[in-house]
């Protein structure tokens, strides 16, 4: 499989070079129409990193409480298969273990948003009121 993937990367890079890009990564980054995209992402990562480190430690501690340190070591990565899919994009499988205040339930603001007249457009517009440098329109 590794050799097939390497071949895929080579072919993909060759294909986008015919379009004037250095490699597939450069082609993908071009979709964001920002000359500073890489720097923007790096800055955002650094901004979020302290939260991510704390979240990771919290989840790891909860998993150790559930499975024990023999089964779940106290350092290293959280195995993706525990989180819901192989890309670790969903945390459904461990939600009951990591919910900070399970007695509080899940906050559902839908009824209040409907009552206040929110729709997709209004949600987008409200998102624009935050930090100007993070406004969606600043990337367009």
Number of C-alpha atoms within 10 A of each C-alpha: 6 7 8 9 10 11 12 12 14 13 13 14 18 15 14 17 15 10 10 10 16 13 18 18 12 14 16 11 13 13 9 12 10 14 10 11 15 11 11 13 11 12 12 12 12 12 11 11 12 11 11 13 10 11 13 14 15 14 17 20 18 16 21 16 12 12 11 13 13 8 10 17 15 15 10 8 9 17 10 14 12 15 17 15 13 11 9 13 10 14 15 12 13 15 14 10 14 17 14 11 8 11 7 8 9 9 6 8 8 10 10 10 12 10 8 9 10 15 11 7 9 11 12 13 12 10 13 15 10 10 8 10 9 14 15 13 9 10 12 8
